[in-house]
Amino acid sequence: MKRLFLMLVGVGLFVGGCAEEQGPRVINGCVIEPGTVCKNAPLAGVSLVGEDLSGADFSGAVLQGADLSFVDLSGAELSITNLAGARLVAANMSGAQLFKANLLGADLGGADIDGVNWSDAVCPDGVVANTAMGCLGHLAP
């Protein structure tokens, strides 16, 4: 009986240890949290589904083919970022800066794009935006 009790206590401690908070994820040196600075980060193909990256700076980063569905990128700096083929489905991109970003083939279905700066960005359909609102009407790959 004593042995069974000790085994159960040991299992309880082990299970309890698994529930501890680990802090934000770190991918290729980039801390995944609001306001993070990940300039020029190599993040091609990563899955960041549902993360809060509001106010983050990903300028010059490579997020090609990344899954950014349901991500909060409100107010994010994405200038000169490679987002070709990325999934931005239902992402909150309100107020994001996409100056000279590459969005060729990106899926922005259901994304909140209110106030996005698209200046000189390559739109999902390949058209180069020539104004701040330039990708509106060119979001389908």
N, C-alpha and C positions, 0 to 999 in steps of 0.2 A: 504494500500500500504506500509506504514512504517513497519507494522508488518511482511509482506511478505519479505521485504528487510532484516529485522533483522534475520528472520528465515534462509534466504539464506546465509547471512554472517556467522551465527552460523554453518550451515552445511559445508560451505567452511573451517572454522577454524577446525572443527572436521576432515574432510577429509584430510586437510593439515597436521594435527597432526599424521595421520596414516603413512605418507610417511617418517617420520624421521628415520634416521639410528639408530639402536639399539646396534650396536657393535657385537662382535663375540658371538656365542652361547656358553653356558656353560651347559655341560651334566655331572651329577654326579661329579661336581667339576673340570671337565676337560674343559679348554678353547679351543674351536675348531678354531685354527688358525695356520699358518705356524710356525714351530719351537717350538710348545707347548711341555711341559713336562707333560706327563700323565702316569707316571710309575705306574704299578699295578692297573690301573683304571678299574672299573667294567662297561664295555660298551657293554655287550652282547646284541645282537639284535638291536642295534641302527642303524639309517639310517644317513649316512654321505655322501650321493650321491653328487658328484661334488665338495666336499670341497678341499681346498688347505691345506694339512698337510705336505708339504715338510719340511724335516729336523726335523720332530717331533720325540719325544721319547715316544714310547708306550711299552717299555720293561716291560715284565711281565703283561701286560694288558690282560683283557679278552674281546675279540672282537668276541667271538663265535656267529655265525649266523648274524653278522652285515652286512649291505649293504654298501660296500665301492666302489661301481661302479663309475667309472670316477673320483676317488679321486687321487690327486697328493700326493703320498707317496715317492717321489724321495728323496733319502738320509735319509730316516726315519730309526730309530732304532726300530726294531720289534723283537728283541731277546727275547726268552722265552715267546713270546706272543701267546695266544690261539686264533687262527683264524679258528678253525674247523667250517666247514659249512659256512664260510663267502663268500659273493659275492664280488669279486675283478675284475669284468668285466671291461675291458678297463682302468684299473687303471694304473697310472704311478708309477712303483715301481723301476725305474732305480736306482741302487746304494744302495738299501735298505739292511739292515742287518736282516736276518731271522734266525740267529744262534739259534738252538734248538726251533724254533717256531713250533706250531702245526697247520698244514694246511689240516688236514684230511677232505676230502669232500669239500674243498674250490673250488670255480669256478674262475679261472684266465683267462677265455676266452678273448683274445685280449689284455691282460695286457702287458705293456712294462716291461720286466724283465731283461733288459740289465744290467749286472754288479751286479746282486743280489748275496749275500752270503747266500747259502742254508745250510751251514755246520750243520750237525746233526739235521736238520729240519725233521719233519714228513711231507712227501709230500702228496698232495691230494689223491693219490692212496694208501697211507698207508706205502710206502717204506720209510725207514729212510735214509736220504742223508748222505753219508760218505765223501763227498768232498764239496768244496765251490760251485761247479756247479751241485751238486747231484740230484736236483729235475728235471733237464731238462730231458724230456722223461718220467716223472712221474707226469705230471700236470693234467691228466684227472682223476677225482674221480672214 
